[in-house]
Amino acid sequence: MARLKITQVRSTIHRKEPQKRTIKALGLGKLHRTVVHNDTPQIRGMVRAVCHLVTVEEVD
């Protein structure tokens, strides 16, 4: 199964509460923190909601 490496590159200060909760649910919360998740439709949807705050790379 493919994996996604997600890194937070922008702050959640002055962002709406749902975006803050999505970042927290992804396991992020501080700048330049990186997590790896399985590539599922749920994770893709969460990443799409905060795409302006994170960078995403595919990992084998």
N, CA, C and O atoms as a GROMACS GRO file, in nm:
protein
  240
    1MET      N    1   0.084  -0.118   0.000
    1MET     CA    2   0.000   0.000   0.000
    1MET      C    3   0.088   0.124   0.000
    1MET      O    4   0.190   0.129   0.069
    2ALA      N    5   0.049   0.223  -0.076
    2ALA     CA    6   0.124   0.347  -0.083
    2ALA      C    7   0.113   0.422   0.049
    2ALA      O    8   0.016   0.407   0.123
    3ARG      N    9   0.212   0.503   0.076
    3ARG     CA   10   0.214   0.583   0.198
    3ARG      C   11   0.235   0.728   0.161
    3ARG      O   12   0.294   0.758   0.057
    4LEU      N   13   0.187   0.819   0.245
    4LEU     CA   14   0.202   0.962   0.223
    4LEU      C   15   0.284   1.022   0.336
    4LEU      O   16   0.257   0.998   0.454
    5LYS      N   17   0.383   1.100   0.300
    5LYS     CA   18   0.463   1.174   0.397
    5LYS      C   19   0.409   1.317   0.398
    5LYS      O   20   0.419   1.388   0.297
    6ILE      N   21   0.353   1.359   0.510
    6ILE     CA   22   0.286   1.489   0.521
    6ILE      C   23   0.366   1.576   0.618
    6ILE      O   24   0.394   1.535   0.730
    7THR      N   25   0.402   1.696   0.572
    7THR     CA   26   0.480   1.790   0.653
    7THR      C   27   0.406   1.922   0.664
    7THR      O   28   0.361   1.977   0.563
    8GLN      N   29   0.393   1.972   0.786
    8GLN     CA   30   0.329   2.102   0.805
    8GLN      C   31   0.429   2.212   0.775
    8GLN      O   32   0.538   2.214   0.832
    9VAL      N   33   0.394   2.303   0.685
    9VAL     CA   34   0.485   2.410   0.646
    9VAL      C   35   0.431   2.550   0.677
    9VAL      O   36   0.504   2.648   0.664
   10ARG      N   37   0.305   2.559   0.717
   10ARG     CA   38   0.248   2.689   0.755
   10ARG      C   39   0.175   2.675   0.887
   10ARG      O   40   0.127   2.567   0.922
   11SER      N   41   0.166   2.785   0.959
   11SER     CA   42   0.106   2.786   1.092
   11SER      C   43  -0.047   2.783   1.085
   11SER      O   44  -0.106   2.819   0.983
   12THR      N   45  -0.109   2.737   1.194
   12THR     CA   46  -0.255   2.738   1.203
   12THR      C   47  -0.307   2.862   1.275
   12THR      O   48  -0.427   2.873   1.300
   13ILE      N   49  -0.220   2.954   1.309
   13ILE     CA   50  -0.263   3.079   1.371
   13ILE      C   51  -0.352   3.154   1.273
   13ILE      O   52  -0.320   3.164   1.155
   14HIS      N   53  -0.464   3.206   1.321
   14HIS     CA   54  -0.563   3.280   1.241
   14HIS      C   55  -0.632   3.191   1.138
   14HIS      O   56  -0.681   3.242   1.038
   15ARG      N   57  -0.636   3.061   1.162
   15ARG     CA   58  -0.710   2.969   1.074
   15ARG      C   59  -0.839   2.930   1.144
   15ARG      O   60  -0.850   2.941   1.266
   16LYS      N   61  -0.935   2.885   1.068
   16LYS     CA   62  -1.062   2.844   1.125
   16LYS      C   63  -1.045   2.714   1.203
   16LYS      O   64  -0.955   2.635   1.177
   17GLU      N   65  -1.134   2.695   1.301
   17GLU     CA   66  -1.124   2.581   1.392
   17GLU      C   67  -1.125   2.445   1.321
   17GLU      O   68  -1.049   2.357   1.361
   18PRO      N   69  -1.207   2.423   1.218
   18PRO     CA   70  -1.201   2.293   1.151
   18PRO      C   71  -1.064   2.262   1.090
   18PRO      O   72  -1.022   2.146   1.089
   19GLN      N   73  -0.994   2.362   1.041
   19GLN     CA   74  -0.861   2.340   0.986
   19GLN      C   75  -0.763   2.306   1.097
   19GLN      O   76  -0.677   2.220   1.078
   20LYS      N   77  -0.775   2.370   1.211
   20LYS     CA   78  -0.688   2.338   1.325
   20LYS      C   79  -0.711   2.195   1.372
   20LYS      O   80  -0.616   2.123   1.403
   21ARG      N   81  -0.838   2.153   1.375
   21ARG     CA   82  -0.870   2.016   1.417
   21ARG      C   83  -0.819   1.913   1.317
   21ARG      O   84  -0.777   1.804   1.356
   22THR      N   85  -0.823   1.946   1.189
   22THR     CA   86  -0.774   1.854   1.087
   22THR      C   87  -0.624   1.836   1.099
   22THR      O   88  -0.574   1.724   1.089
   23ILE      N   89  -0.551   1.945   1.122
   23ILE     CA   90  -0.406   1.936   1.141
   23ILE      C   91  -0.376   1.848   1.262
   23ILE      O   92  -0.286   1.764   1.256
   24LYS      N   93  -0.449   1.867   1.370
   24LYS     CA   94  -0.428   1.788   1.491
   24LYS      C   95  -0.459   1.640   1.465
   24LYS      O   96  -0.388   1.552   1.513
   25ALA      N   97  -0.566   1.614   1.389
   25ALA     CA   98  -0.605   1.475   1.359
   25ALA      C   99  -0.501   1.405   1.272
   25ALA      O  100  -0.487   1.283   1.278
   26LEU      N  101  -0.430   1.482   1.190
   26LEU     CA  102  -0.324   1.424   1.108
   26LEU      C  103  -0.199   1.394   1.190
   26LEU      O  104  -0.108   1.328   1.141
   27GLY      N  105  -0.193   1.443   1.313
   27GLY     CA  106  -0.076   1.419   1.398
   27GLY      C  107   0.026   1.530   1.388
   27GLY      O  108   0.141   1.513   1.429
   28LEU      N  109  -0.016   1.643   1.334
   28LEU     CA  110   0.074   1.757   1.320
   28LEU      C  111   0.040   1.860   1.427
   28LEU      O  112  -0.038   1.831   1.518
   29GLY      N  113   0.096   1.978   1.418
   29GLY     CA  114   0.064   2.082   1.515
   29GLY      C  115   0.175   2.184   1.530
   29GLY      O  116   0.152   2.296   1.577
   30LYS      N  117   0.296   2.146   1.490
   30LYS     CA  118   0.408   2.239   1.494
   30LYS      C  119   0.471   2.242   1.355
   30LYS      O  120   0.465   2.144   1.281
   31LEU      N  121   0.530   2.353   1.322
   31LEU     CA  122   0.591   2.368   1.190
   31LEU      C  123   0.702   2.265   1.169
   31LEU      O  124   0.776   2.233   1.261
   32HIS      N  125   0.711   2.216   1.048
   32HIS     CA  126   0.814   2.122   1.003
   32HIS      C  127   0.805   1.985   1.070
   32HIS      O  128   0.900   1.907   1.064
   33ARG      N  129   0.693   1.957   1.134
   33ARG     CA  130   0.671   1.823   1.187
   33ARG      C  131   0.622   1.736   1.072
   33ARG      O  132   0.542   1.780   0.989
   34THR      N  133   0.668   1.613   1.066
   34THR     CA  134   0.635   1.522   0.955
   34THR      C  135   0.574   1.394   1.010
   34THR      O  136   0.619   1.340   1.111
   35VAL      N  137   0.471   1.346   0.941
   35VAL     CA  138   0.408   1.218   0.975
   35VAL      C  139   0.393   1.137   0.847
   35VAL      O  140   0.391   1.192   0.737
   36VAL      N  141   0.380   1.006   0.862
   36VAL     CA  142   0.358   0.917   0.747
   36VAL      C  143   0.229   0.841   0.772
   36VAL      O  144   0.212   0.778   0.877
   37HIS      N  145   0.137   0.847   0.675
   37HIS     CA  146   0.008   0.779   0.684
   37HIS      C  147  -0.011   0.692   0.561
   37HIS      O  148   0.049   0.718   0.456
   38ASN      N  149  -0.095   0.590   0.574
   38ASN     CA  150  -0.135   0.512   0.458
   38ASN      C  151  -0.218   0.600   0.365
   38ASN      O  152  -0.288   0.690   0.411
   39ASP      N  153  -0.209   0.574   0.237
   39ASP     CA  154  -0.281   0.652   0.137
   39ASP      C  155  -0.424   0.600   0.127
   39ASP      O  156  -0.452   0.509   0.049
   40THR      N  157  -0.514   0.659   0.206
   40THR     CA  158  -0.655   0.621   0.205
   40THR      C  159  -0.739   0.741   0.162
   40THR      O  160  -0.692   0.854   0.168
   41PRO      N  161  -0.862   0.718   0.118
   41PRO     CA  162  -0.948   0.831   0.081
   41PRO      C  163  -0.972   0.929   0.196
   41PRO      O  164  -0.986   1.049   0.174
   42GLN      N  165  -0.977   0.878   0.319
   42GLN     CA  166  -0.999   0.964   0.435
   42GLN      C  167  -0.881   1.060   0.455
   42GLN      O  168  -0.900   1.179   0.478
   43ILE      N  169  -0.759   1.006   0.446
   43ILE     CA  170  -0.640   1.089   0.463
   43ILE      C  171  -0.629   1.188   0.348
   43ILE      O  172  -0.593   1.304   0.369
   44ARG      N  173  -0.658   1.144   0.225
   44ARG     CA  174  -0.655   1.234   0.109
   44ARG      C  175  -0.752   1.350   0.128
   44ARG      O  176  -0.719   1.464   0.094
   45GLY      N  177  -0.870   1.323   0.182
   45GLY     CA  178  -0.968   1.429   0.207
   45GLY      C  179  -0.920   1.528   0.311
   45GLY      O  180  -0.939   1.648   0.296
   46MET      N  181  -0.856   1.477   0.416
   46MET     CA  182  -0.803   1.565   0.520
   46MET      C  183  -0.692   1.652   0.464
   46MET      O  184  -0.684   1.771   0.494
   47VAL      N  185  -0.605   1.593   0.382
   47VAL     CA  186  -0.495   1.669   0.321
   47VAL      C  187  -0.552   1.776   0.227
   47VAL      O  188  -0.500   1.888   0.222
   48ARG      N  189  -0.655   1.742   0.152
   48ARG     CA  190  -0.716   1.838   0.061
   48ARG      C  191  -0.773   1.958   0.137
   48ARG      O  192  -0.769   2.071   0.087
   49ALA      N  193  -0.825   1.935   0.257
   49ALA     CA  194  -0.885   2.042   0.337
   49ALA      C  195  -0.780   2.140   0.388
   49ALA      O  196  -0.811   2.257   0.412
   50VAL      N  197  -0.656   2.094   0.406
   50VAL     CA  198  -0.550   2.181   0.459
   50VAL      C  199  -0.430   2.186   0.366
   50VAL      O  200  -0.317   2.204   0.411
   51CYS      N  201  -0.454   2.171   0.235
   51CYS     CA  202  -0.344   2.163   0.139
   51CYS      C  203  -0.258   2.289   0.138
   51CYS      O  204  -0.142   2.283   0.098
   52HIS      N  205  -0.313   2.402   0.180
   52HIS     CA  206  -0.237   2.526   0.182
   52HIS      C  207  -0.145   2.534   0.304
   52HIS      O  208  -0.063   2.626   0.314
   53LEU      N  209  -0.156   2.439   0.397
   53LEU     CA  210  -0.074   2.439   0.519
   53LEU      C  211   0.030   2.327   0.520
   53LEU      O  212   0.119   2.328   0.605
   54VAL      N  213   0.020   2.232   0.428
   54VAL     CA  214   0.107   2.114   0.432
   54VAL      C  215   0.167   2.086   0.293
   54VAL      O  216   0.119   2.137   0.191
   55THR      N  217   0.273   2.005   0.294
   55THR     CA  218   0.326   1.949   0.169
   55THR      C  219   0.312   1.797   0.180
   55THR      O  220   0.319   1.741   0.289
   56VAL      N  221   0.293   1.734   0.066
   56VAL     CA  222   0.269   1.590   0.064
   56VAL      C  223   0.362   1.524  -0.036
   56VAL      O  224   0.376   1.572  -0.149
   57GLU      N  225   0.425   1.413   0.005
   57GLU     CA  226   0.509   1.333  -0.084
   57GLU      C  227   0.465   1.189  -0.073
   57GLU      O  228   0.425   1.143   0.034
   58GLU      N  229   0.472   1.118  -0.185
   58GLU     CA  230   0.444   0.975  -0.182
   58GLU      C  231   0.571   0.900  -0.144
   58GLU      O  232   0.680   0.929  -0.195
   59VAL      N  233   0.557   0.801  -0.054
   59VAL     CA  234   0.669   0.722  -0.006
   59VAL      C  235   0.638   0.577  -0.038
   59VAL      O  236   0.524   0.533  -0.024
   60ASP      N  237   0.739   0.501  -0.078
   60ASP     CA  238   0.719   0.359  -0.107
   60ASP      C  239   0.725   0.276   0.019
   60ASP      O  240   0.710   0.154   0.014
   0.00000   0.00000   0.00000
